[in-house]
Every structure is written in structure tokens, then in C-alpha cells.
Amino acid sequence: MASYVFMKVLESSAQRYDVGINILSLGQSNKIKREIAGNYIATGDKVLEIGCGTGTLAILCAEKGALVTGFDVSPHMLAIARKKIQERNLVDRVQLKQMGAIEMDKAFDNEAFDKIMSTLVFSELYSDEQKYVLGEAYRVLKHGGLIIIADETRPNSLVKRTLQLLVRIPLMVITYVLTQTSTRTLKNIKSFLTDAGFEVIHQKKSLLNSFGLYVARKG
């Protein structure tokens, strides 16, 4: 699975980020992005991507006819994203911003978007940050709009959690040594979505329940 430490290493070489993340997620990253764009994005949708990285998902959505706003804290990621967007002649359909998720309150108007999406971002946030971002997502999403989150999750089964930890613990140690932080799987994202006012309408898990997709609607 994708981990914080490897994501940070890959971010230092943004050109390798897409390949690396897809390998680390055992193919789930690219697969889930295609699923999101294919199943949940329609022509004319105004879409916000939280943590757009190198623009892969934003491009997929723009190619379906959506108008996409994506933001990321990494200037290196955004530079790669801009190049990819220009190469595909999608500059008029994708707008990029350099900012963090906690800056959403100043960046976007109320009910500005039809869809909000995020992949492998919420697992980098603390619980309070997740709650804040979901609150802001609810504010900027139109009535009846969807939020789609794909990320690492915590398996319910003790056996599956043990298998997951066997893989994650060495990465957590390396991460702490390098960055003084640790990885965090999503433990309560469904309840956080509900608390923020969303109705969870679809969810599925894969890879020993360690990777999840959550789709929720603003009522």
C-alpha cells in the first residue's frame, strides 16, 4: 500500500510519482482513479480535487468534459501536472492552485462544486484535520453533490490488521526517523462523513480491506 514515507520520497522526484504510487498501492491508485472518473464524473460537472498531485485524476475528469479545480501543497507536483495538462490541451478545463487543505475556507465560495474527490490524501491528515476538511467540503459542495474519497483504511479483522501491520511497521519506523511523523490509516472516515452532514451512499474495500472507496452525498 502507499505509505507516507514513500510518498515523501517520491515527491522529491515528482516525475516518478505516478509510477511509484501505483506500484506501492498494488495497482489500486490508477484503477480507482479510472473508476472515479468513469462512474461519478459527468460532462459539465464542476469538480474539486483535494490533493491533485501530478494531475492524473484531474486530467481523466477533464477528458470527460468536467471543469476541474485541483490543489496541492507541492510545487513540484503542480509543475508536472501543468505540463501534463498542457500536453493534452486541457488548460481551459483544469485550474491548479498551490495550497493546503486547511486553506479551503479562504479559497472557495459556498456550493461552488458538483463533485469533490480525493485519493490518498486523508490518510496524511490527523483526525481533527479530516473533520475540518470534510466540513469545508460540505460547505463548498452543491446540494445533492458527491464527495468521493479513496484511501488506505484499517481492516476490521484482527488477522487482516496483523498482515497489514507486518507491511506497515517498517515503513512507519523509517517515516518517523526521516520526518518525525507516522503513517495513519483511515479509521473513522465513514462516521466523520456522517457527522459532517453527508449521507454515505456507497463504499467498497479491497486488498484485505486495507484500501477503501467512499462515496457520499450532500443532502
Secondary structure, 3 states (H helix, E strand, C coil): CCCHHHHHHHHCCHHHHHHHHHHHCCCHHHHHHHHHHHHHCCCCCEEEEECCCCCHHHHHHHHCCCEEEEEECCHHHHHHHHHHHHHCCCCCCEEEEECCHHHHHHHCCCCCEEEEEEECCHHHCCHHHHHHHHHHHHHHEEEEEEEEEEEEECCCCHHHHHHHHHHHHHHHHHHHHHHCCCCCCECCHHHHHHHCCEEEEEEEEECCCCEEEEEEEEC
